[in-house]
């Protein structure tokens, strides 16, 4: 790193960029190694407590010093919300990070980055300040209903843990992907990724707020994180790359290098994890389409036996069978509904005898059947979600896992975890512990995963949570539902690419429901094995159109399934280190 002075500005230069600390305004300019202005970062970000607004009214001078491998620039400030604030740029030859430290006593509502209220300069007036940007487009890796991954730099986009099929919430497919945006500056891409220490991923949303030639970022804490004394917020890491996916990969590498995401080591990968999957949900939906009923009502033993008989008649032998929504009596307790499954244990044993493994579908967070005392509640006292921070609920969930997987119970082989986007969110919610956001997701998955591995070490845990921080909580990433009417192959290639970057050790379940029609199903079937484990949701018909599967369709499935495992199983027992 090289430090020079130019007029009133201090210039810090690395191999990939240079930073100009402006002497006449509260900004730091970021230039590429080729001299392109990429962004002008407003330094004095606001960190809003739950009951107030943070305005910087006085700022000190920049202090520069050497640190191992690079240089650091710090500036202190006085605030309406905090006893003190400190802003820090930690700069290394190929990347830099930005952190904010506050001191005080409050609950965090929202942390802004590169935007905030400022009244410390008469020259530049007062009010809310934004950062400048010269981006051509902004990349958001999170899948969404319209399958739009590149956004106008003047628009707003978010990465979060939540999602439902409602306006501005149609992004439940990954919960979450890496918290990283990337800006295209013409000659390269700049990653803007959240780097939080383990235990401090307490936020639920990461926003890019865009305006004309301007932007700022924010993290939502929703009042569930206490500051008692000094508190360092997660850093924003800046990485330079040739394209948007390389920018995302650089962010993931930075998390691992800092120890902020686990490195996963596996001595063996069970061969059955990589065998074709049959999930009964699409066939349940077909029966519901015929009868005008609700698909969960068709999660019945007699139907699943018929689904599998149809596959056997067409010489199809899946290695994994998923019993989908709703085999259980209640979502919260996961006790078998014996009116639907009079002999669940026997059904599972027969699948084992046929060389198949069985995964049970779980609806994450749903409090049905769980005492309200073990739930996250709203202000009126009603249950919103189960509460994995509550010791009583943790005991209940661990007991349920043992019942579902043990030889003394149902003897299933793992779980397909769905609806993780229903994680509780909101400032008025109440929970037993102070864990929130991504940390709450980790707590929930950790209970399931750790107990499952105690009961059955080769249990397969599938979820759609491809964040590096959760790498040791999941074995398989599901690409999740298809958006009907979109380019299915393009959308799923994107999801598989993001999942592989985030969790390169994890196997991918390619999914294939819903589909527009039989032809679109065939188109996706042709590429499934390029992306991961082939997954089949239909046994006889496409649900939406009632089109029957023809002899040629079953032949396509057989051909796809026959070629998939060969390359992967050659290395399945080799040690994998990611």
Rosetta blueprint (number, residue, H / E / L):
1 X L
2 X E
3 X E
4 X E
5 X E
6 X E
7 X L
8 X L
9 X E
10 X E
11 X E
12 X E
13 X E
14 X L
15 X L
16 X L
17 X E
18 X E
19 X E
20 X E
21 X E
22 X L
23 X L
24 X L
25 X L
26 X L
27 X E
28 X E
29 X E
30 X E
31 X E
32 X E
33 X L
34 X L
35 X L
36 X L
37 X E
38 X E
39 X E
40 X E
41 X E
42 X E
43 X L
44 X L
45 X L
46 X L
47 X E
48 X E
49 X E
50 X L
51 X L
52 X L
53 X L
54 X L
55 X E
56 X E
57 X E
58 X E
59 X E
60 X L
61 X L
62 X L
63 X E
64 X E
65 X E
66 X E
67 X E
68 X L
69 X L
70 X E
71 X E
72 X E
73 X E
74 X E
75 X E
76 X E
77 X E
78 X E
79 X E
80 X L
81 X L
82 X L
83 X L
84 X E
85 X E
86 X E
87 X E
88 X E
89 X E
90 X E
91 X E
92 X E
93 X L
94 X L
95 X E
96 X E
97 X E
98 X E
99 X E
100 X E
101 X E
102 X E
103 X E
104 X E
105 X E
106 X E
107 X E
108 X E
109 X E
110 X E
111 X E
112 X E
113 X E
114 X L
115 X L
116 X E
117 X E
118 X E
119 X L
120 X L
121 X L
122 X L
123 X L
124 X L
125 X L
126 X L
127 X E
128 X E
129 X E
130 X L
131 X E
132 X E
133 X E
134 X L
135 X L
136 X L
137 X E
138 X E
139 X E
140 X E
141 X L
142 X L
143 X L
144 X L
145 X L
146 X L
147 X L
148 X L
149 X L
150 X E
151 X E
152 X L
153 X L
154 X L
155 X L
156 X L
157 X E
158 X E
159 X E
160 X E
161 X L
162 X L
163 X L
164 X L
165 X L
166 X L
167 X L
168 X L
169 X L
170 X L
171 X L
172 X L
173 X L
174 X L
175 X L
176 X L
177 X L
178 X L
179 X L
180 X E
181 X E
182 X E
183 X E
184 X E
185 X L
186 X L
187 X L
188 X L
189 X E
190 X E
191 X E
192 X E
193 X E
194 X E
195 X E
196 X L
197 X L
198 X L
199 X L
200 X L
201 X L
202 X L
203 X L
204 X L
205 X E
206 X E
207 X E
208 X E
209 X E
210 X E
211 X E
212 X L
213 X L
214 X E
215 X E
216 X E
217 X E
218 X E
219 X E
220 X E
221 X E
222 X E
223 X E
224 X E
225 X E
226 X E
227 X E
228 X E
229 X E
230 X E
231 X E
232 X E
233 X L
234 X L
235 X E
236 X E
237 X E
238 X E
239 X E
240 X E
241 X E
242 X L
243 X L
244 X H
245 X H
246 X H
247 X H
248 X H
249 X H
250 X H
251 X H
252 X H
253 X H
254 X H
255 X H
256 X H
257 X H
258 X L
259 X L
260 X L
261 X L
262 X L
263 X L
264 X L
265 X E
266 X E
267 X L
268 X L
269 X L
270 X L
271 X H
272 X H
273 X H
274 X H
275 X L
276 X L
277 X E
278 X E
279 X E
280 X L
281 X H
282 X H
283 X H
284 X H
285 X H
286 X H
287 X H
288 X H
289 X H
290 X H
291 X H
292 X L
293 X L
294 X L
295 X H
296 X H
297 X H
298 X H
299 X L
300 X L
301 X H
302 X H
303 X H
304 X H
305 X H
306 X H
307 X H
308 X H
309 X H
310 X H
311 X H
312 X H
313 X H
314 X L
315 X L
316 X L
317 X L
318 X L
319 X L
320 X E
321 X E
322 X E
323 X E
324 X L
325 X L
326 X L
327 X L
328 X E
329 X L
330 X L
331 X L
332 X L
333 X L
334 X L
335 X L
336 X E
337 X L
338 X L
339 X L
340 X L
341 X L
342 X L
343 X L
344 X H
345 X H
346 X H
347 X H
348 X H
349 X H
350 X H
351 X H
352 X H
353 X H
354 X L
355 X L
356 X L
357 X E
358 X E
359 X E
360 X E
361 X E
362 X E
363 X E
364 X L
365 X L
366 X L
367 X L
368 X L
369 X L
370 X L
371 X L
372 X H
373 X H
374 X H
375 X E
376 X E
377 X E
378 X L
379 X L
380 X L
381 X L
382 X L
383 X E
384 X E
385 X E
386 X E
387 X L
388 X L
389 X L
390 X L
391 X H
392 X H
393 X H
394 X H
395 X H
396 X H
397 X H
398 X H
399 X H
400 X H
401 X H
402 X H
403 X H
404 X H
405 X H
406 X L
407 X L
408 X L
409 X L
410 X L
411 X L
412 X L
413 X L
414 X E
415 X E
416 X E
417 X E
418 X E
419 X L
420 X H
421 X H
422 X H
423 X L
424 X L
425 X L
426 X L
427 X L
428 X L
429 X L
430 X E
431 X L
432 X L
433 X L
434 X L
435 X L
436 X L
437 X L
438 X H
439 X H
440 X H
441 X H
442 X H
443 X H
444 X H
445 X H
446 X H
447 X H
448 X H
449 X H
450 X H
451 X H
452 X H
453 X H
454 X H
455 X H
456 X L
457 X L
458 X L
459 X L
460 X E
461 X E
462 X E
463 X E
464 X L
465 X L
466 X L
467 X L
468 X H
469 X H
470 X H
471 X H
472 X H
473 X H
474 X L
475 X L
476 X E
477 X E
478 X E
479 X L
480 X L
481 X L
482 X L
483 X L
484 X L
485 X L
486 X L
487 X L
488 X H
489 X H
490 X H
491 X H
492 X H
493 X H
494 X H
495 X H
496 X H
497 X H
498 X H
499 X H
500 X H
501 X H
502 X H
503 X L
504 X L
505 X L
506 X L
507 X E
508 X E
509 X E
510 X L
511 X L
512 X L
513 X L
514 X L
515 X L
516 X L
517 X L
518 X H
519 X H
520 X H
521 X H
522 X H
523 X H
524 X H
525 X H
526 X L
527 X L
528 X H
529 X H
530 X H
531 X H
532 X L
533 X E
534 X L
535 X E
536 X E
537 X L
538 X L
539 X L
540 X L
541 X E
542 X L
543 X L
544 X L
545 X L
546 X L
547 X L
548 X E
549 X L
550 X L
551 X H
552 X H
553 X H
554 X H
555 X H
556 X H
557 X H
558 X H
559 X H
560 X H
561 X H
562 X H
563 X H
564 X H
565 X H
566 X H
567 X H
568 X H
569 X H
570 X L
571 X L
572 X L
573 X L
574 X L
575 X L
576 X E
577 X E
578 X L
